[in-house]
């Protein structure tokens, strides 16, 4: 569990890094908004590719070597980003970050689900707290130390932090592979055909798109539309990730009493209200409130939905997670890109309407899931 938490800590850094440094990149390499959207697109494409691969690999061969290689890839990506002076260099680093980060994220969630079969909801929300620690770390460091030490040194620090899970992976024994004698393709195909899997994947597509879009674009939005300084906007981004961590702490305590499905719906409704506040944002106070509430609302949706999947498919956790991560990352890949295109054409004020639409879809899909679940229970 410690290695899984360390992996999600690093993945949190990966998720937050572009949003934290985007204002600096606009100045240092004269990045435009369309190119910024492309960075998110290609990073998420790397995650999408790895999500296709990781599930059968960890179900068949186990977690250890795969997770070690992913940690090395992330560390190398931060080193490339630290030395990048052109758009092409940053784009290369973004792809490598996507590949390594996507592998760490998928494998760590599958591992945590496997080793806590009786408390998957609490375990996966706990794992998400460490994701929040990682996502909080980089915006805080950028806001506090960017002018003092420079971006390149902060990125080298991120590369060093990414080696922590590698050391853990190398020093411990992992669970044995679930299918050492060969991967049962027919049974895996039945899992992939499950309607539950695809409904959850659709919900997570909108949620992943929201998390990538808010994490990546909110600092630029707060600067351009709300007129906050880059430093203040970085602190607001840190507050967003801190609120997400708090939301997952709360989820751990209430998930058993409230029930998984009702918790997801309540979080989705809160996210919709928060997204409306951010898009409206008549004042910095309203925008700040909306960003913090977004963190609270987003907190429970992804890990609690994964808990539903882990309980439904315990013998194919990696494969099932791989399927929903592919669908989820399709949303994560396209939504920030769409936001960038809308912002480039019409301004970021309209671009931030995209998360509001996505929150509406999450509410609708979760209501549909709950209705289908009631019929199944009968």
Secondary structure, DSSP 4 states (H G I P E B T S, - for coil): -HHHHHHHHHHHHHHHHHHHHHHHHHHHS---HHHHHHHHHHHHHHHHHHHHHHHHHHHHH-SHHHHHHHHHHHHHHHHHHHH--SHHHHHHHHHHHHHHHHHHHHHHHHHHHHH-TT-HHHHHHHHHHHHHHHHHHHHHHHHHHHHHH-HHHHHHHHHHHTHHHHHHHHHSPPPPPTTTT---HHHHHHHHT-HHHHHHHHHHHHHHHHHHHHHHHHHHHHHHTS---HHHHHHHHHHHHHHHHHHHHHHHHHHHHH-HHHHHHHHHHHHHHHHHHHHH-SSHHHHHHHHHHHHHHHHHHHHHHHHHHHHH-GGGHHHHHHHHHHHHHHHHHHHHHHHHHHHHHH-HHHHTHHHHHHHHHHHHHHHHHHHHHHHHH-
